[in-house]
Amino acid sequence: MFGGSGKRSLAVRSGVAAIASVIAVGSFSSLAVHENVEFPAAIHAGTCEAPGDVVMELPNLVRLPEDAPDEGEPTGAASPQVIHGLPDDTEIALTVDDLFAADHIVAVFDAEGANIVACGPIGAYTFEDGQDLAFGLRSNGDSPYTGVVLIDNEDDDDELDVEIYLVNNTPAPAATPVS
């Protein structure tokens, strides 16, 4: 990549590596620390490979906790991950029987609402009436997002409580040794 040898060549390579590291660490940390965007979500008919019509729009996923400040320093372990989720008390006017009547998915879209970033089929390996549903959201395409959906089916009313948690799986930057 660089011609020559000796101290100058080593200095140039070290300088380029340092600049690349700063850019990479800066982009990862800005991505992971305050990802203060909203992600549209919906229940669709169909599959993740072939989404169909929207069955129900869901509220946008927001950074959690909802009352977290926009600014601040991470505390605790290094490189904490930001979690996005539905606002508290999100309910849908569907039953589990409605959701199981045909193939349905939960799809989470990018902030612009143009592309699915995470998707999961609504289902369970075993299910008994009155149980909660828990299923995963897989990343879609090159998206780094995955998550989980929890549907509470224990209330006596005709609505289901829904929780969605979305996480960015971009790897944390590698620790740099202090010299």
C-alpha positions in Angstrom: 0.0 0.0 0.0 2.8 2.4 0.9 6.2 2.2 -0.7 9.5 2.6 1.1 10.7 1.3 4.3 12.1 2.6 7.5 10.8 5.0 10.2 8.9 7.3 7.8 6.9 4.4 6.2 6.1 3.1 9.7 5.0 6.6 10.8 2.8 7.0 7.8 1.1 3.6 8.3 0.7 4.2 12.0 -0.9 7.6 11.3 -3.3 6.2 8.7 -4.2 3.4 11.2 -4.8 5.9 13.9 -7.0 8.1 11.8 -9.0 5.0 10.7 -9.4 3.9 14.3 -10.7 7.3 15.3 -13.2 7.4 12.5 -14.4 3.8 13.3 -14.6 4.4 17.0 -16.4 7.7 16.5 -18.9 6.2 14.1 -19.6 3.3 16.4 -19.9 5.3 19.6 -22.1 7.9 17.9 -24.3 5.1 16.6 -24.6 3.3 19.9 -24.7 6.0 22.5 -27.6 8.3 21.6 -29.5 6.6 18.8 -32.4 9.0 19.3 -34.5 8.0 16.3 -37.9 6.4 16.0 -38.6 3.2 14.1 -42.1 2.7 12.5 -43.6 -0.8 13.1 -46.6 -2.7 11.9 -48.2 -6.1 11.8 -48.4 -7.4 8.2 -50.1 -10.3 6.6 -47.6 -12.7 4.9 -44.0 -13.6 5.7 -40.7 -11.7 6.2 -39.7 -12.8 2.8 -43.0 -11.6 1.2 -44.7 -9.1 3.4 -48.3 -8.5 2.5 -50.9 -5.8 3.5 -50.7 -3.9 6.7 -53.0 -5.5 9.3 -52.3 -2.9 12.0 -49.9 0.0 12.4 -48.1 0.1 15.7 -46.7 3.1 17.5 -43.1 4.1 16.6 -40.4 2.4 18.6 -38.5 5.0 20.7 -35.3 5.0 22.6 -35.8 3.5 26.1 -36.3 4.4 28.8 -38.7 7.0 27.3 -37.7 9.7 29.8 -33.9 9.2 29.2 -32.1 12.5 28.7 -30.8 13.2 25.1 -27.3 14.0 26.4 -25.0 12.3 28.9 -22.2 9.9 29.3 -22.5 6.1 29.5 -22.2 4.7 32.9 -21.3 1.1 34.0 -19.8 -1.3 31.5 -18.1 0.0 28.4 -20.1 0.3 25.1 -23.7 -0.1 26.4 -26.3 -0.8 23.7 -29.2 1.4 23.1 -32.6 -0.2 23.2 -35.7 0.9 21.3 -39.2 -0.2 22.1 -42.9 0.6 22.0 -44.2 3.2 24.4 -45.6 1.7 27.6 -49.2 0.4 27.6 -49.3 -0.4 23.8 -52.4 -2.6 23.1 -53.7 -4.0 19.9 -57.4 -4.8 19.2 -56.6 -8.3 17.9 -56.8 -11.7 19.4 -54.2 -14.5 19.3 -56.7 -16.4 17.1 -56.7 -13.4 14.7 -52.9 -13.5 14.6 -52.7 -17.3 14.1 -55.5 -17.4 11.5 -53.0 -16.8 8.7 -49.3 -15.9 8.4 -48.6 -12.6 10.1 -45.3 -10.8 10.9 -44.1 -7.9 13.0 -42.0 -5.6 10.8 -39.9 -2.8 12.1 -38.8 -0.2 9.5 -35.9 2.3 9.3 -36.6 5.8 10.5 -37.8 6.9 7.1 -40.3 4.0 7.0 -38.8 2.8 3.6 -37.1 -0.5 4.5 -37.7 -3.3 6.9 -34.7 -3.5 9.4 -36.1 -6.3 11.6 -38.9 -8.8 11.1 -40.4 -11.8 12.9 -43.2 -14.3 12.1 -45.9 -14.3 14.8 -46.0 -17.8 16.2 -44.8 -20.2 18.8 -43.6 -23.8 18.9 -46.1 -24.6 21.6 -49.1 -22.5 22.7 -52.0 -22.9 25.0 -54.8 -20.4 25.4 -54.0 -17.7 28.0 -50.2 -18.0 27.5 -48.1 -15.1 26.5 -46.3 -15.2 23.1 -42.6 -14.4 22.8 -40.8 -14.5 19.4 -37.7 -13.0 17.9 -37.1 -10.3 15.3 -34.3 -11.2 12.8 -32.2 -8.6 11.0 -33.3 -7.9 7.4 -30.7 -7.5 4.7 -27.7 -5.6 5.9 -29.5 -4.3 8.9 -27.7 -4.6 12.3 -31.0 -4.7 14.2 -32.6 -7.7 16.0 -35.1 -7.9 18.7 -37.9 -9.6 20.6 -41.7 -9.3 20.7 -43.7 -10.1 23.8 -47.5 -10.4 23.5 -49.5 -10.6 26.8 -52.5 -12.8 26.3 -53.6 -13.1 29.9 -56.1 -10.2 30.3 -59.8 -10.8 30.1 -60.4 -7.9 27.6 -60.3 -8.2 23.8 -57.0 -6.4 23.5 -53.4 -7.8 23.7 -50.6 -5.9 25.4 -47.6 -5.7 23.1 -43.9 -5.0 23.9 -41.2 -4.8 21.2 -37.5 -4.4 22.0 -35.0 -3.6 19.2 -31.2 -3.5 19.6 -28.5 -2.5 17.2 -26.0 -5.3 17.1 -23.1 -3.3 15.6 -20.0 -4.6 17.4 -18.5 -2.4 20.0 -15.2 -0.9 19.1 -12.2 -2.9 20.3 -10.5 -1.7 23.4 -7.3 0.2 22.6 -4.3 -0.5 24.9 -3.0 2.5 26.8 0.6 3.1 26.2 
